[in-house]
Amino acid sequence: DVKVTQSSRYLVKRTGEKVFLECVQDMDHENMFWYRQDPGLGLRLIYFSYDVKMKEKGDIPEGYSVSREKKERFSLILESASTNQTSMYLCASKRDRVTEAFFGQGTRLTVV
Amino acid sequence: RKEVEQDPGPFNVPEGATVAFNCTYSNSASQSFFWYRQDCRKEPKLLMSVYSSGNEDGRFTAQLNRASQYISLLIRDSKLSDSATYLCVVNGENNDMRFGAGTRLTVKP
């Protein structure tokens, strides 16, 4: 059974903190993605990676960075958390362009 | 302009109705297309891929018009269990994967 695991379901952080969101997949997928989902805005692409150590900016990369040191793990980093980064964060992985993407259960981050 | 545009709805329909969702995309080099379904407080899951020739899966029919850069999803004989948000997804040439904002469907008895 395929699995994408995000390290936390709920997280509360203070403004200015450095925040790490971890995502691990067990399907040997090349491609991994980070999105944030906000009401009325849908899923917006933050960063994606098509291979180890490779990363590409999505539509809203400002305030975020990513790390992919191993194929199975894709980390999202909020360098200095701000209240406007309060959101649901979703990680996904897929093998290639034409196949299904699998999602983690999401991390609801609140920045206070 | 957003890369993937969807009618946000909401659509409220009675059981048994036929409902159609539309989606447009801006990048003509887009490679592959999908519809995902997202239930409340859950992660998105694949509903069906969309092929150039059109494809059907039971009560669901998906169509793609590359010339007009337009994707559609038709649901026939709606069931209560079809209530969800339907997300249009477009895969670009760089392996990026972009979502529409989603269309919320509520099927009522």
Interface residues (C-beta under 8 A of the other chain):
Chain A: N31 F33 Y35 G40 L41 G42 L43 R44 L45 F48 Y50 E56 G58 D59 L90 A92 K94 D96 R97 V98 E100 A101 F103 G104 Q105 G106
Chain B: E3 Q6 P8 Q31 S32 F34 Y36 K42 E43 P44 K45 L46 S49 L87 V89 N91 N94 N95 D96 M97 R98 F99 G100 A101 G102
